[in-house]
């Protein structure tokens, strides 16, 4: 109920779908794919939210497979699981 109330409030104050989606994805797992040119150089899943490394093309997260911190950069797509 609290999540629904928060979403309703955010919609009323003018948040975009993207902003609402970011809030809903907090703590959620993600699927990450990164390319260098046409070559896939990384594909994996995070244990939680993927963070952006400041004003760069880098991201960092804990990899679900080995539970280690990973840092990637480049052309990456981060897709969050259903929330």
PyMOL commands that set and color helices and strands:
alter all, ss='L'
color gray80, all
select helices_A, chain A and resi 2-12+17-24
alter helices_A, ss='H'
color red, helices_A
select strands_A, chain A and resi 30-36+39-45+51-52+58-62+69-73+75-80
alter strands_A, ss='S'
color yellow, strands_A
deselect
rebuild
show_as cartoon
